Each structure stands twice: as C-alpha cells, then as structure tokens.
Amino acid sequence: MTDTHVKKDLNDEPIDDEIAEVLREVKFPANKDGIVDAARATGASNDVIALFDGLPEQDYDSADAVEQLLGSGGGSGLSA
C-alpha cells in the first residue's frame, strides 16, 4: 500500500538536503541542543528536527561526526 506519509529513510535526497542545510549553519564544535536549535532556525521539517533531537547528548566536533551518527552515508553537501 502506498502512503504519502511513509517515513523517509535517511538516504532520501530531500532529508539529506535538509540535514546538509542545517549542518552548514551549525558552528562547530556544537552540542545536540545547538544542532536542534539550528535545525529549527533553518526551518527544517519536523522529521529532520526529530533526527537531530535523537542524537546523544554530547559535543560534536564536525558535521561529519553528526553525519556518522545519523547514518546518512555522505549525503550531498555535507562535506565542507
């Protein structure tokens, strides 16, 4: 059954693009709350905000560190 509300995989291009947009705005090092705040500030979808909100509470040195935990596998625009 096809549903327009199917949960998107991290490898879906729109999700990768949103993640990349948020991570470009984050000033690293950053903690989870800073990343979630950046997601909200960029107008990211609730799905993307929820992904970032699910990150472990810790400091992140780079977008790559966040990307590895999200398992997005090198989505477009994530490398600086």
Phi, psi and omega in degrees: 000130180269133183227136180285352180253025179295135178298132181277140173283156179297338181276358175292134185302316180300322178294315178302318180296319179294318178300314180299318180298316179296311185295333175293333182273344184281135175266109182270149000292149181216153175262175183303316182298322178295323179290317178297318178299319178296321178298316179295318182295329180275355180079026179298155180294161178300326178298316181290318177300318179296323177299312180294323180293338179276357178294152174296149176288102178195174175270142179243131183279335186201168175298325179299322179296320178292314181303318180298319179291327179284339179073026182283349172062039172084044177302155184301139175082003183276338181274140183269000000 
